[in-house]
Amino acid sequence: MANQIKVRLTPDQRKKLVIELREEHEDYFQTIGNIDALFIPKSPYRPSGFDMLHIQFFPSELSKNKDIYTEFADNSLVSEDPKRTLYLLKYNPNWEEDYTKGTTGGGHEVYWVPVNILKVINDVTNRSKLIDDFADLPDPDVVKNTSDDFSLIMKLEEINQTLKALTKVILNK
């Protein structure tokens, strides 16, 4: 990945690519009656000095007083998620105090938002069902005494290990 050429997009190219990414989620926005939903694709990364993945927002994005919907995409606005997961960052009126302020390599002020506070809305495998609360999901650490449950847990652990390895590859660009 170190040999990857960084493409600088024009504002018109960026706008077109954001519209193309948003099309995947348009049915959801229509369903919830939020046709003007604020959709801003972001690239997760681990800023220096942090243990967790974050996404960065500019003050102009966070100060719109709106919920922000996002999808993980690289800097060229190519989706990084084969499942095309839609996430929600609920509007936080205290964003200046709650999120860590930083600066981009180009000297622009940004705020780092931990990825783990994003709410998963849906993905291509389940576009019709909204995940309201992570507490409603089954606990993969609870093992029942059936071979099917054990197989599922083993498969989930395998997926978890694969995702960890993939995250390391992505972050060591």
Secondary structure, DSSP 8 states (H G I E B T S, - for coil): -TT-------HHHHHHHHHHHHHTTHHHHHHTT-TT-EE--B--B--TT-SS-EEEE-HHHHTT-S-EEE-BB-TT--BS-TT--EEEE---TTHHHHSEEEE-TTS-EEEEEEGGGSEEEE-TT-TT-----GGGS--TT---SSHHHHHHHHHHHHHHHHHHHHHHHHHT-
